[in-house]
Amino acid sequence: MKIRSLLICFLLLPALLFAQASSESAMDNSDYYTATDANNRTLKLAQKPSHILIAGKAGNMPANALFLFEEVESMDLTLPKTDQGLGDFFAFIRPELDQKPRISQTASAEEIASKNSDLVLMKATHYESTAKKLDQLGIPNYTMNLESYEDWKNELRELGKLLKNTARAEQLINLYETQVRFITDRVKGLKEEEKVRILLLQAERSDATYAYKIAPDSWMQTWMVETVGAIPVYKGANKAANGWSTVSFEQIAAWNPELVILVSYKDASYKYVKAVQESGVWANLDAVKNGRVKASPHDMMNYIQPVASWILGLQWLAKEAYPALFADLDMEVQVRRFYQDFYNITDEGKLDVLLDLYRSSVAINTL
């Protein structure tokens, strides 16, 4: 019975692959540009979008996805503020974007509509506040979630359909899958007692006071810790409805993790590592004693978040958790290769800038 089932699958596989290829070919050759967005709405455009406006908060995420496609090079773009505090990546790639006014992250649907764009891209969280109103105004709009690994794969595939560039979408997905598999294949044999206990904290400073927060269990940051074969000691402790939750030092001390990763999305993470190193309160933690409090990597965006460079964050985290297991993983090579493969950056000067920013972000980790 098993042999018969395998034979049937073997015979059906070419037909299924042919059907998929035929479907994609028919779509690419159709007169419309169509895809299904994160809110399960099917958008159908008569022409390829050439004037795109990215709206709302967290606009850097759909912008990240869009810039992975070469079509963006010839598009007339209107962006919201996308600088998290570390630099404007999109203007770095296309300096002319600095010459065009940015739209407010809180712009109303009416203001967005007045820009007369072919298409408005935004996060799925803006569906109720903005997308529904744009629908009523007859403005084509498309939402993206991009909060998880599966989101990135599924939504790149849909964006590829919308741009009629499914080949590029599949290339990007294959790049992600190959690099994730490289990590998971190496850590899958770890025994439970061999797994590193990690505490990933978002660090913030206000009025000389430091605050530390943990991510929800379902967020990509926690997924990253688990995917590299480590144990997120904070899992189950975030009681916030939807977002980071502040945690006390007493709780941090109780967890006493082997490795602490400090993440900042507003400024350089190394500042917080330095503060921990100089703090008498933290001194008795095993991670501090063993020099295993680490600044998370970044260039113009932090890698430990669901932007396109999350794969660099995953690679870096794997190497920090298990340096012997990933001794052959050269992060400087990976950073350069990422921007070549994913963003088609060939300018050596630009690649050097991004690499220097990465080096600076993690320099404190080797002191």
N, C-alpha and C positions, 0 to 999 in steps of 0.2 A: 504493500500500500504506500509506504514511504517513497519507494523508488518511482512508483507511478505518479505520485504527487509532484515529486521533483521534476520528472520528465514533462509533466503538464506545464509547470512553472517555467521550465527551460524553453519550451515551445512558445509559450505566451509572451515571454519577456521581449523578444524582438518586436512583436506586434504592438505591445504597450508602448515601447520606446518610439516606434514609428508613429503611433497615434499622437503621442505627446509632441513629437517633432512636427507633425502635420498641423496640429492645433496651433503651435507657436508660429509656424510659417503662415498659416491663414490669418492669424492675428496681425503679424507684421505686414502682411500684404493688404490688409483691409483699409478702408477709407477713413477709419476712426482710430482715435487714440483713447484706449479705455483700460481701466483697472478698478479694483475694489479697494477702498481705503480701510483704515483701522476701525471705523465706525460702521463697517459693512455696507457702505454706500458705493454703488457703481457709478463712476464718472465716465462720461463719454464725450470726447472733444472732437470737433470736426477737423481741427488743425493741430499740428504739433505746437505745444506751448513754447513761446519764445520770450514772453514778458512775464516773469514770475515774481510774485511778492511772497515773502516768508513772514508770517505774522505771529504775534503773541510771545509770551514768555517761553523759555527753553527753545527758542527758534534755532539755536545752534544745532539741535539734534536733526530736524529735517534738512537743515542746510548741509550738515555733515553728509547725509545720505545723498542729497542731490549732487554735491560736488564730486562724488565718486564716479559720476558719468561724464564722459567727454563733452556731451551736449551743452553742459553748463558754460563752456568756454565762449559760446556765441550768444548766450542768453542775456537779455536785459534784466538785471536783478534789482530788487528792492529788498533790503534786509532790515530786521530790527537790530537793536544792539545785541551783539553776540559775544562781546569781550567779557569773560568771566573774571578778569582782573590780571590775567597773565599775558594778554596780547590778543589782537584780532587776527585769527588764523585766515579768515576768508579774504580780508584785504591784503594780507601777506601774499596769498596766492595770486589775487587779482588787485593790484594797487589802485586801479581806477575806481574800485568800489568806495574808496575813501573820498572820492569827489562827489559822490551822490549822497544826499541826506538820508539818514536812517529813519525808519518809521518807529514810532513809540511802541514799546512792548504792550502797552495798554490801549492802543488805538482802537476806536470803536469800529463796528462793522461798516458804518456809513463812511468813515474816513478811509478805511481799506478799500471800499467800493469805488471811492472817488479817484483812485490811482489807475483805474481802467486796465488792470492786468489781465493776461490771458488765464492765469491760474494763481490761486492763493494756496500756499502750503502752510500747515500749522500742526501743532501737537494735537493728538486726539482729545486731550483734556479740555480743549477749547471748543468742543463741539456744541455744548449747550449755550455758551456765552457768545460765540462768534459764528461758527460754521452754519448753524441753523438760520441765523439772521442773514448771512450771505446767500443762503439758498433762497430765502424770500426775496432778496434783492436781485436774484438771477446772476450772481457772481460765481463762476466755477471755482470750487475749492476742494481740497483734498487733505485728509488728516492722516497722521502717522503716529504710532505709539513708540516704537523703538526703545522699549524698556528692558528687553531681554534678548538673549541669544536667538531664540526662536523668532521673536519679533523682527530682528535684524535680517534674518534669512528670508522670512515670508514677505516682509515689506520691501526689501530690495528687489525681490522677484516681481512684486506688483508694480513698483516704480519703473522697473525695466519694461514692463508691458505698456505703461503709460507713455514712456518715451520711445517705444518701439525699438528698444535695445536690450532684448532678452539675453543676448549673448554676453553682454557686459555684466548683467545681473548674475548670470550663472557663473561667470568667471570670478566675481567677487565672493559669491557664496562658497565656491570651491576653495578659494584662498582661506577664508575663515575656517571652513570645516577641516582642511588639511592641517592648519596650525593648531586648532583645538585638539585634534586627534593626536598630534605629536605629544601634547602634554598628557592627555588622559591615558594614552597607551603606557606611558612611563610610570604613572602613579597608581595604576589600577592594581598593582601587586602589593601595595603597602599594607602592612598589618595595622590593625586599629591602634596598637600601642606605639607604632612608628609614626603615626600622623601628628603633625605639628599643630599645636593649639594656638590659634590666631585670634587676636582682637583687632578688628578694623574700626578705627574711630575717625569721624569727621571732627576736626579741631577748628575752633573759632576763638577769637579774642575780642573782647569789648570792655573798654575802660579798665585795662590792665588785668581783667579777669578772664581766665581760660575756661572754655566749656567744651565738653566732649560728648559726641552723639553716636548712636549705633543705628545701622540701617535695618529696615524691615527684613524679615526672613525671605520674602518673595522677590526682593530687589536684586539687580544684577551684581551689586557689590558682594552680597552674601553668596550668590551663585558662583562668583569668581573664586572665593575662598574655598568652597567645596569642590569646585572643578579641578583645582590644583592638588587635590588630595589632602586638604587640611581640614581642621575642625574649627568652625566659627564658635568660639566660646560664648558669644553673646546671643546665639540663636534661641529664639523663644522669649527673649527679654524685652523686645520692643513692643510696647503696648499702645503706641500712637495709632491713630486711625489710618493715616497714610503719609508717612514721612519719617525723617530722622527723629530719634528720641534721646533726650539728654540722659546721661548716665552719671552717677556719682562716683567719686574716687573710691569710696568704700566698696562699691560693687566691682570696680576695676581691680582693686586689690584682692577681693575674694576670688575673682576669676584667675588672677595671677598667670596670665598667658605666657607662652614661650616666646611669642613674636607679636609685637605691636606695630601696626601700620597706621600712620597718621596721614590723613587726607585733608586737603584744603582746596576748596573750589573758588576762593576769593583772592588768595595770595599764595606765596611759596610755602610748601609744606615743611621745609627744613627749619623754618622759624620755630615751629612747634616742637620739633625734635630737640632743638637746642634748649628750649624752655624746660622740657622734661629732664634732659641731662643735668640741668642746673638746679633742679628742684629736689629739696630734701624729702618732700612728701613721697615722691616716686622712687626714691633710692633703693628701697627694699624689695622692689619687684624683680622677679627673676629675669625678665626681659631687659630691664635696665642694667642689672648686674652683668649680664652676658653680652651687652652691647647689641641687643636685638630690638631696639626701637627704631623704626625706619621711616624716613620721609617717602611718601609716594611719588612716583615719577610724573613728570609733565613736560611739555614744551609750552605751547600757547593754550593748551587745555590739559587738565589732569587726565591721566589714562585710566584711573579707577572710577569709571562712570560709563554709562551707556551712550557714548559717542563713538564714532567709527574706530578710534584708536584704542578701544577697550581691549583689543587683542594684544596690544603692547603691554597693557596693564596685566593681563593674564599671564603673559610670558614672564614679565618681571616678577610677579608674585610667586610663580612656580620656582623661579631661580632663588628667590629670597627664602622660601620655605625649605627647599631641598637643594642647596648649592652643589652637593656632590652628584646628585641625580641629574642635574642640568648644567654640569660643568662645561659642556660644549655649546651651550646657548649663549651667544654673544649679543647682548642687548644693543650695542651700538650698531652692529650689522643689521639687526632686526628693525631698528628705528629707521635707518636709511632705506632699507628694502621696503618697509611699509609705505613710505611716502612715494616711492617709485612705483610700486605695484598698485596701490589703492588710489593714489591721487595723480599719477602720471607726472610727478615732479622730476624733471631731469636736470634742472639748473643746479649745478654743484654748490653754488653760493647759497641758495635757499636750503639745500639739504644740510649744509654745514651749520647754518643758523639754527635749524631745528635740532640737530644733533648736539650743538653746544648748549642749547636750552635744556635738553634732557640731561646732559652731563652735570650741569649746574644744579639741577633739581635734586639729584641723588648724591652729590659730592659729599655731603655730611655723613652719609651712611658708611663711608670707608675711613672716617677719621678715628 
